[in-house]
Amino acid sequence: MKPHPRTDEQDDLLRPRLTEMIDLRHALAKLEKLIDWEFFETEWASFFPATTGRPATSPRLVAGLLYLQHAYRLSDDAVVARWVENPYYQHFTGETFFQHRPPVDPSCLTRWRQRIGEEGAEWLLTKTIEAGVTSGAVEDCSLARIAVDTTVMEKNIAHPTDARLYEKARRQLVALAHEGEITLRQNYNRLAPRLAMQIGRYAHARQFKRMRKALKKLKGYTGRILRDIRRQLEKIPGGAFRERALDTLVLVSRLLHQNPKGHGKIYALHEPEVDCISKGKARKRYEFGTKVSLATTIDEGFVVGMRALPGNPYDGNTLPEALEQVAILTGRTPDLAVVDRGYRGHGVSTTKVLISGTRRGLTPKLKTLLRRRSAIEPEIGHMKTDGRLSRCPLKGTFGDAVFAVLCGCGHNIRKILAHLRALLSLILAALCAAATDRIRPANC
């Protein structure tokens, strides 16, 4: 499929241009001029090696939709639906005339995320950094002083309990046997759901001895069906279905044999890569998702680096990768990085690293910068409440990597829009004050 050609549309006698319908002083209208859209037209064209077929969706349209989606905390369906209603959204994505139909199907955004990958998402983040410097939302000199921290991006899964996992695994095995036309000795469709419900009641009543006994029985039901299917593996036809069946059997076997306190536990059958992370929060002892490294400027809180870290690594081991990403995205190696005590033993020598709690050998300027380290915490909070960092709906570690970077793009877009709105307010206030001075009498 060849890339979509971008051409300037002719004037239409019956339709006014979007520039004649909207207020060009609006923040989105100003931001549209600050982003280098031609970069996506040229770089993303490499994703379409074929020169035949129907033209692909405009890269600028997709980039604009991804920006808007994460800036305003919208889903794929919601951002496309709101695009039809909002002329500012259409102008931001490069439309000339107002459109009354959706530009793409929402599923198109899923395929584009798979196509661009983490590298393409980092290009989107780079362009937001350049737009922030151009607009004045972030100063160029502040890119050399950053704060680095980690947080947890939870996955879109239910709270994992053994009873729920065993019952879900049993249902998957029964459905697999039905699809493969395998006759089971017993499927426990009547007994297992009742037993899973009873386990929850025992736990609520703190009758743990009964709960463990019923849980062992439910685990036995799942194990019997698993062994029954294994004995009839030769009946499963070859091809994609056999591969999917074998993967399901291996996953359920891991679930049944995992150690309660072992490494690499399964907390969700549809997301087996989910990690259990404890950040010491009193309100939430454990979080189930993936760890995300975040780098922001100390002065403005502008995101200059963001990366998902599967496997729950030690924070100190992730600092070199975080600084390397910042150097790639901003084009300069940071001179100073302030971190918390979880980064002790980082092993970084190219950048001066200040660890929270350091007392010796600090100048007054460095002490002031070190006190600013905690400013990254409210930025993380805004990314979770105003953005979409609180829960990742995309599948697998690939989805985590892309989604984390896009959340950083949305945070930067909100920062730039707030700066442009504040700048416009200052200009209007100055004009009003000047007009008031002109009409004020001389004796006042």
N, C-alpha and C positions, 0 to 999 in steps of 0.2 A: 504494500500500500504506500503510495507516495504522499509526501507532506502536503498539507492544504496551502495553496497559494494565497497570499495576502495582497489584495488590491484595494485601492481607494474607490469607494462606491460613488456613483454620480448623484447629483442632487435630484430629489424627487419632488415634483410639484405638489403632490397630495400629502406628503409626509414631511414634517419638520425634522431636522437633525436633532440628535440628543443634546448637542451643545446649545441649542436654542430652547430646550425644555428645562434644563437643570441649571442650578446656580453653580457657576464655575469657581466660586469661592469655597465650595464645600470641600471638606478634608479629603474625601475619596477622589474628587476631581483633581485636586492638587497632587495627591499621591500617584495618580495615574501617570503624570508627567515625570515623576522622579525615578520610576523603575525602568530599567533597560529591557524592554520587551523583545527587542530584536535578538538578544542573546539566546532566548529560548527558541526563537524561530530557526536559528542556525544550528545550535547545539543539539536540540532534540530532533532535528531532521535525521540524524544518524540512526535513530531508532526505527526508521522506515527505509530499509535498503532497497525494497522493490520500487520500481518506477511505473508499475501498472496498477490498475484497480481504482476503486473509488478513493478520492482524496480523504486523508485522515482529518480528524478534528484539529482545529487550530491550536498549536501549542500555547499561544497567548491566552486563549479562552480557558484552557485547562489550568494553566498557572494562576490565572486570576481567580478561578473558582476555588482552587486549593487555598489561596491566600484568604479569600473571604470566608471560607468554611472554618478555618482555624482562628480567624480574627473574631468572628461572631459566634463561635461555638455551635456550629450547625452540622447536621448529618449530611450525607450525600443527597438524600431526597430533599431535605429542607433547603439546602443551598441552591439547588436547581429550581425549586418552586419559588423561592424568594427572588431569584434572578429574573423570573418572568414579571414579577410585580414591581421591582425596584429599578428605575432608570439609571440611578447612580451605579448600581452593580453592572448593568449592561455597558455603561460608558467606561467603567473601570476595566472590563474585559475586552474592550476594543470594538464594540458595536457602534455603527454610525447612526442607524435608525432604531426606533423602539420596536422590539420584537414581542409578539404575543404568544409564542410557543416556546417550549423548553429547547435550549440549544443542543443538548445531548441527553441521553438516558443516564440516570444516576449510576448505573453499573459501569458506564464508561470511565468514571473516576477510579474505580477499582482496577480496571485494566491499565490505566495510565500509571497508577502507583506501582503496579507490578513491572511496568515497562521502564520507568525512570530509576527505580531502586533508591538506595540510600544516597548514591552519588548525585542523582538528579535532585533529590530533596535538599542536599547540601548546596547545590547551585541556587535553589530558591532562597535559602538562608543567606547566602552571600549577597544576593541582590537586595535583600532587606537591609543588610548592614551598609551597603553602598548608598541606598536611599536614605538611611538614617543620618549618615555623614553629610550628604548633600543638603538635606532639609535642616540640619542643625540640631536634630534630636539627640545626637551623640557627637561629641568632639573627636577629631582624629587622634589627638594626643591621649585621650582616655582609653583608647584601644590597647595601650601598652600596660595598663593596670587592670587586672581582672580578679574576680573572686570565683572560686571553684568549689562546688559542693555536689552531693549526690542526694537523690530522692528516689522514691518508689513510684513507678507507674503501674497501678494495679491492672490486672487483666479482667476481661469481661467474663468472669466465672462466678458461680455460686460458692458460698463458704463451704470448703471441703470437709465432709464428715465421712467416716468409714462406711456407715450404713448407706449414705447416698451413693457413694462410689461403687459399692458392691452391687446395689440394686440397678444402677445404670449399666454396669458391665454385664449383668445378667440379661437385661433387656436387649443390649446390643448383640449378645451371643444368640439369643432366641431369634431375633430378626435376621441375623446372618444365616442361621440354620434354615429358616423359612425361605429365604431368598435362594439358598443353595439346594433346596429340596432335600434336606437332611432330616430324617425322622429321629426325634429325641425321645429318650425313655420317659422323661418328665421335664416340663419347662417351668414349673413352680409359678405360673402366672397368677395363681390365686393366693398361695401362701406367702410368697416373698414380699409383695407390697404391704400386706398386713404386718408382717414381721418388721419391716423397715420403719413403719409408722410406730409400732410398739417400742422400738429401740429409742426413738426420740422421746417418747413419754417416760420411759425409764430414766433417761438422762435428765429430763426436766425435774423428775421427782427425786433425783440423786440416789436412785437405786442402782448403783454401778455394778453390783454383782449380777443382777438380773440382766443388765444391759450387756455386759461382756458375754454372758452365756447366749443371749439372743444374737449378738453380733457374730459369734463363732458359728452359730447355726446358719445365718444368712451367708456368711463366707463359704460355708460348705455347699450351699445350694449353687452358688456361682462356680465353685470348683468342679462340681459334678457335671454341670453342663459343659464346661470347658473340656473336661476329659472325654465326655461323650462325643464332642465334635472332633477331637483329636483322633479318636479311634476310627472315624469315618472320613479322614482327609482325602482318601483316594476318590471319594464321590464328588469332591469339589472340582468343577471344571477349571481348565487352565485359563490364562489370560489375566486381564486386569482384576476380575473378581477374585481369582485365587490369591493374587498379591495382596489385595485389600483384606481378604479373610485371614491370611497369615499374619499380616501386620496387626490386626485386631487380636488375634490369639496371643501374639507375643506381648502386646500391651497389657492385656488382662492377666497374663501370667506374671508379668512384672508387678502388677497391682497386688496380686494375691500373695506374692512372696517377698514383698518389700518389708524392711525393718521399720518399726514405728519411729525410731530415732536415727535411721540411717540417712545416707546422702543420696540425692537423686530421687527423692520420693515423687510419686505421681499425685497431683492434687486436682487434676481435671483430665478426663479421658480425651476431650477434644483439644486440650492444650497441655500436653505432657511436659512442655519445657518451662512451665510456670515455676518460679522459685518462691520459697517461704522466707521472707525477710523481716527481721526485727530491727526497728530503728529506735527502740526505747521510748515509744509514745505510751503515755498512761491510758489514753482513750482507745488506743488500738495497738495491742501488743504485737500482732503479726499482720503482715500485709502480703498478699499473694499476687505477684506480678513479676516485674523485672526492674533492676536498678538502672537509673539514668544519671549520667554525669552531665552537669550543667555548669557553664562558664559565662559569667556576665561581667560587664564593666563595673568598676567600683562606684563611679560617680553617677551614672544614669541607670544602671540595672539593665542595660541592653544586652540581649543574648548574642554572644559571639562564638558559641560552641555548644553542641548538645549531641549526646550519643547514648544509645542503649547498651547496657552491659549485661548480657546473659550470664547466668552461672553465679551471681552474687559474689563478685570478686572483692578483695580487700581494697578500700578506697585509695590507700597509698600506691597500690600497683596500677591504678587507673590514671594517675596524674600525668605521666608522660604522654599517653595517648590523647588526653584532653588538651594539653598544651600544643601538641602537634596539630590537632584539628583546628585550634584557634589560629595557629600560624598559617595554615592553608587557606582558611576562610577569609581572614583579614589581610593576608599578605605581609604580615610582620610578626616576629616572635615576641611574646609578651616579656616585658622587663621585670614585672612584679606580679606575683600571684599570692593571694591571701587565702588560707584554707583553715579548716578546723582541725582538732587534734586527731581525727580519724585518719589523717594523711601522714602521720609520722612514719618515717622510713621510706619516703617516696623515691629517693635516689635521683632527683632531678638536679642537674648542675648548670644547665644553660639559662635558667630563669631563677631569679631570687624568689624564694618561697618563704612566706611568713606564716607560721603556725600559731593559731590562737592560743593564748596563754604565755607566749614568749615575753620575757621581761628584760633580758640583757642585750646590750649592743644595739638598741633601737634609738634612732633620732626622733625628735618630736614629730616630724613629718611622717615617719614610718608608723609611729604609735597611732597617729590620727587615721592613717589608712587601714591599720589592723583593726581599729574599732569599727570601721565600716564593713567588716567581714560579715557581720550578722545582717546586713542589708539585703543579702541574697535570699534570706528566708522568706520575707514577704513577697519577693518576686516569684518564688516557687508557689506560694499560696495563691497569688493572682493567676498563675498559669493553670492551677487546678480548679479554681472557682470561676474565673472569667474565660479560661481556655478549656482545652479538652485533655489536659495531662492527667486528670484524676483517674481516668479509665480508658484503656486502649481496646477498641473493638476489632482491630485487625488481627489476622491469624498468624501465629507462629513468631519466631524470632525475626524473620524478615519484616513482618508487619510492625513489630516493636521498633525496629531500627528506623523505618520510614516515618512512623507516627511520631516518634520523639522529636525528630528534626522538624517536622511540620508544626508541632506545637511551639517550637522556638520561633518559627516564622510568624505564627499568629501573634505571639507576644510582641515581637518587634513591630508588626503592623499596628497593633493597638498603641504602642508607644509613639510611633510616628504620627498617627491620627490625632492623639491627644496633644502632641506638640503643635501640630498645624492648627488645631482648633484654638489652643491658647494663644498662638501667634495672631490669628485672625481677630480674637477678642481684644488683644492689646492694640492692634491697628484701628479697630473700630472705636475703642475708647479714646485713643489719641485724636481721631478725627472729630468725635463728638466734643471733646474738650476744646479743640481749636475752633469749632463752630460756635460753641458757647462764648468763648472769649471775643469773637468777632461781633456778636450781637449784644454783648453786655454794655450798658451805658458807661460813659467815661468817668462819671462821678461815683460809680460803685466801687 
